[in-house]
Amino acid sequence: MVFFDKLMRWLKSLQRTDASLGLPARSTLHINAIIVSHFDLDHYHGLTKVLTSDKFTVGRIYHNGLPRYGDNANKGLNLDSVTHHSDDTRSISTDFRGIDSTRQLVSSGLLFTDRGNDNKFSKFLQTAIKTHDSGRFDDIDLLVKRKPDNSHPTLSNTGSDMTFEAPAPAITKPSEAIRLPAFPDPHDVTDSNPQPTPSGSHTINGNSVVLWLIYGNTMFLFGDDLNQPAQAYLG
């Protein structure tokens, strides 16, 4: 696991620094925040080893709210409930928020493969629950922006000299229940069909957590897996 190995090298470097200063070498490294942009396997699977290691403690894991349901869960786009609106757009709901809804998802029976086993997303959530219950992980938290509100949610405990803002994913209404836009494959869009049936992969990628890192007068944009429909929506 590349991510785990890098964190271990960082911890060992800090331990060497402690020793050079005549301080007791720290035994653990605390990670204030981890961002899971979306729950495609290559964006979260490497965290499992971090969560199971007693070398690390974690504050919060932020996510975009779209879980990975099982093969027979009967969820729209295999993500959640899709609504078709009068303007021909579609949106998708999410009830996946914090640690309590994490427990509910795992116990719901909706995260099984077609062979009746826990899918990989369920196994990740179970690891997060165990780490939380052991006291090494605080919480998992939904991170979204309410469109068209101009304010962006910010991450907590990131230090006094830098700010992390999240301009996306942006939910479809400034109030009411949280619903995210359902995006089509842009190759399916035509003049005669400007709002084709949404795509599961484009919906979960298009609702990636996007971050602004603001450090003094410098800004970095982490766009993750945004696609053309999502960029047009965020405008």
C-alpha positions as CSV (number, residue, x, y, z in Angstrom):
1,M,0.0,0.0,0.0
2,V,1.8,3.2,-1.2
3,F,-0.3,5.5,1.0
4,F,0.4,3.4,4.1
5,D,4.1,3.2,3.3
6,K,4.4,6.9,2.9
7,L,2.7,7.6,6.2
8,M,5.1,5.1,7.9
9,R,8.1,6.8,6.4
10,W,6.7,10.1,7.7
11,L,6.2,8.7,11.2
12,K,9.7,7.3,11.3
13,S,11.1,10.6,10.2
14,L,9.3,12.4,13.0
15,Q,10.6,9.8,15.4
16,R,14.2,10.5,14.3
17,T,13.5,14.2,14.8
18,D,12.2,13.6,18.3
19,A,15.3,11.6,19.2
20,S,17.6,14.3,17.8
21,L,15.9,16.9,20.0
22,G,16.2,14.7,23.1
23,L,12.5,14.1,23.2
24,P,10.6,10.8,23.7
25,A,9.9,9.3,20.2
26,R,6.2,9.5,19.4
27,S,4.6,6.1,18.9
28,T,1.7,7.2,16.8
29,L,0.9,9.8,14.1
30,H,-2.4,11.6,14.2
31,I,-4.2,12.5,11.0
32,N,-6.6,15.3,11.4
33,A,-8.6,14.7,8.2
34,I,-8.8,12.2,5.4
35,I,-10.8,13.0,2.2
36,V,-12.4,10.2,0.3
37,S,-13.5,12.1,-2.9
38,H,-15.9,9.3,-3.8
39,F,-16.2,5.6,-3.1
40,D,-14.5,4.1,-6.2
41,L,-12.2,1.4,-4.9
42,D,-9.0,3.1,-6.0
43,H,-9.9,6.1,-3.9
44,Y,-10.5,4.5,-0.5
45,H,-9.2,0.9,-0.4
46,G,-5.7,2.0,0.7
47,L,-7.2,3.5,3.9
48,T,-8.1,0.1,5.3
49,K,-4.5,-0.7,6.3
50,V,-4.1,2.8,7.9
51,L,-7.3,2.3,9.9
52,T,-6.3,-1.1,11.1
53,S,-2.7,0.0,12.2
54,D,-2.2,1.1,15.8
55,K,0.5,3.5,14.4
56,F,-2.2,6.0,13.3
57,T,-5.2,7.8,14.8
58,V,-7.7,9.7,12.6
59,G,-9.9,12.7,13.3
60,R,-12.5,12.6,10.5
61,I,-13.0,10.9,7.2
62,Y,-14.9,13.2,4.8
63,H,-16.9,11.8,1.9
64,N,-19.4,12.7,-0.8
65,G,-22.4,10.8,0.6
66,L,-22.8,8.2,-2.2
67,P,-22.4,4.7,-0.9
68,R,-21.6,1.6,-3.0
69,Y,-24.6,-0.7,-2.6
70,G,-24.6,-4.4,-3.3
71,D,-25.6,-6.1,-6.5
72,N,-29.2,-6.9,-5.5
73,A,-30.0,-3.8,-3.4
74,N,-32.3,-2.3,-6.1
75,K,-30.8,1.2,-5.8
76,G,-30.7,3.6,-8.7
77,L,-27.3,3.6,-10.5
78,N,-26.2,1.2,-7.7
79,L,-25.9,4.4,-5.6
80,D,-29.3,5.4,-4.2
81,S,-32.8,6.6,-5.2
82,V,-33.0,8.6,-8.4
83,T,-35.7,11.2,-9.0
84,H,-36.7,12.4,-12.5
85,H,-37.7,16.1,-12.4
86,S,-40.1,18.1,-14.5
87,D,-37.2,19.9,-16.3
88,D,-35.9,16.5,-17.4
89,T,-32.9,16.6,-15.0
90,R,-32.4,13.9,-12.4
91,S,-31.0,13.9,-8.9
92,I,-29.9,11.2,-6.5
93,S,-30.6,11.0,-2.7
94,T,-28.2,10.1,0.0
95,D,-28.8,9.1,3.6
96,F,-25.2,8.2,4.2
97,R,-23.8,10.8,6.7
98,G,-21.9,9.9,9.9
99,I,-20.9,7.0,12.0
100,D,-24.5,6.1,13.0
101,S,-25.6,5.9,9.3
102,T,-22.4,3.9,8.7
103,R,-23.6,1.3,11.2
104,Q,-27.0,1.3,9.7
105,L,-25.6,0.7,6.2
106,V,-23.5,-2.2,7.3
107,S,-26.5,-3.9,9.1
108,S,-29.0,-3.1,6.3
109,G,-28.2,-6.2,4.2
110,L,-27.9,-3.9,1.2
111,L,-24.1,-4.2,0.8
112,F,-23.9,-7.8,-0.3
113,T,-22.4,-9.2,-3.5
114,D,-24.6,-11.4,-5.7
115,R,-23.0,-14.4,-3.8
116,G,-24.3,-13.0,-0.5
117,N,-20.9,-11.8,0.8
118,D,-20.0,-8.3,2.1
119,N,-18.8,-6.2,-0.8
120,K,-15.5,-4.3,-0.5
121,F,-17.3,-1.0,0.5
122,S,-19.0,-2.9,3.4
123,K,-15.7,-4.3,4.5
124,F,-14.2,-0.8,4.5
125,L,-17.1,0.6,6.6
126,Q,-16.7,-2.3,9.1
127,T,-13.0,-1.5,9.5
128,A,-14.0,2.2,10.1
129,I,-16.5,1.2,12.8
130,K,-14.0,-1.1,14.6
131,T,-11.4,1.7,14.6
132,H,-14.0,4.2,15.9
133,D,-15.0,1.8,18.6
134,S,-11.4,1.3,19.6
135,G,-11.0,5.1,20.1
136,R,-8.5,5.6,17.3
137,F,-11.0,7.3,14.9
138,D,-13.4,10.1,15.7
139,D,-16.1,10.2,12.9
140,I,-17.0,9.9,9.3
141,D,-18.7,13.0,7.8
142,L,-20.6,14.1,4.7
143,L,-19.0,17.1,3.0
144,V,-21.3,18.9,0.5
145,K,-22.0,22.5,-0.6
146,R,-25.5,23.9,-0.9
147,K,-26.0,25.4,-4.3
148,P,-26.5,28.3,-5.1
149,D,-25.1,29.4,-1.7
150,N,-21.7,31.1,-2.3
151,S,-20.2,30.0,0.9
152,H,-18.1,26.8,0.9
153,P,-17.9,24.4,3.8
154,T,-14.4,24.2,5.4
155,L,-12.5,21.5,7.1
156,S,-11.8,21.8,10.8
157,N,-8.5,21.5,12.6
158,T,-6.2,22.2,9.6
159,G,-4.0,24.8,11.4
160,S,-4.0,28.5,11.6
161,D,-2.1,29.2,8.4
162,M,-4.1,27.2,5.8
163,T,-7.7,26.6,4.9
164,F,-9.4,23.8,3.1
165,E,-12.7,24.7,1.4
166,A,-15.0,22.3,-0.5
167,P,-16.9,23.9,-3.4
168,A,-18.2,20.5,-4.5
169,P,-20.1,18.3,-4.5
170,A,-22.9,20.8,-4.7
171,I,-26.4,19.7,-3.8
172,T,-29.4,20.6,-6.0
173,K,-31.3,22.7,-3.5
174,P,-30.2,25.3,-0.9
175,S,-32.5,23.7,1.7
176,E,-34.6,20.5,2.1
177,A,-33.2,17.0,1.9
178,I,-29.7,16.4,0.5
179,R,-29.9,15.4,-3.2
180,L,-27.0,15.4,-5.6
181,P,-27.2,15.8,-9.4
182,A,-27.2,12.6,-11.5
183,F,-24.9,13.1,-14.4
184,P,-25.0,11.4,-17.9
185,D,-22.2,10.2,-20.0
186,P,-21.3,13.3,-22.0
187,H,-21.0,11.1,-25.1
188,D,-24.7,10.3,-24.8
189,V,-25.7,14.0,-25.0
190,T,-27.2,15.1,-28.3
191,D,-29.2,18.1,-29.5
192,S,-32.3,16.1,-29.5
193,N,-31.6,14.5,-26.2
194,P,-29.8,17.0,-23.9
195,Q,-30.6,15.1,-20.7
196,P,-30.0,11.4,-21.4
197,T,-30.3,8.7,-18.8
198,P,-27.7,9.2,-16.1
199,S,-24.6,7.1,-15.7
200,G,-23.5,5.5,-12.4
201,S,-19.8,6.1,-13.0
202,H,-20.3,9.7,-14.2
203,T,-22.6,10.4,-11.3
204,I,-20.2,9.2,-8.6
205,N,-17.2,10.8,-10.3
206,G,-19.0,14.0,-11.0
207,N,-20.0,14.3,-7.4
208,S,-16.4,14.0,-6.2
209,V,-15.3,16.1,-3.2
210,V,-13.4,19.1,-4.7
211,L,-11.0,21.1,-2.5
212,W,-9.5,24.5,-2.5
213,L,-6.3,24.7,-0.4
214,I,-5.7,28.3,0.6
215,Y,-2.2,29.0,2.0
216,G,-1.5,32.7,2.4
217,N,-1.8,34.2,-1.1
218,T,-1.5,30.8,-2.8
219,M,-4.4,28.6,-3.8
220,F,-4.4,25.0,-5.0
221,L,-7.4,23.3,-6.6
222,F,-7.9,19.5,-6.2
223,G,-10.5,18.6,-8.8
224,D,-10.3,14.9,-8.4
225,D,-12.5,13.0,-11.0
226,L,-14.8,15.8,-12.1
227,N,-16.2,15.2,-15.6
228,Q,-17.6,17.5,-18.2
229,P,-21.3,17.4,-17.0
230,A,-20.2,18.1,-13.4
231,Q,-18.0,21.0,-14.5
232,A,-20.9,22.5,-16.4
233,Y,-23.2,22.1,-13.4
234,L,-20.7,23.8,-11.0
235,G,-20.4,26.5,-13.6
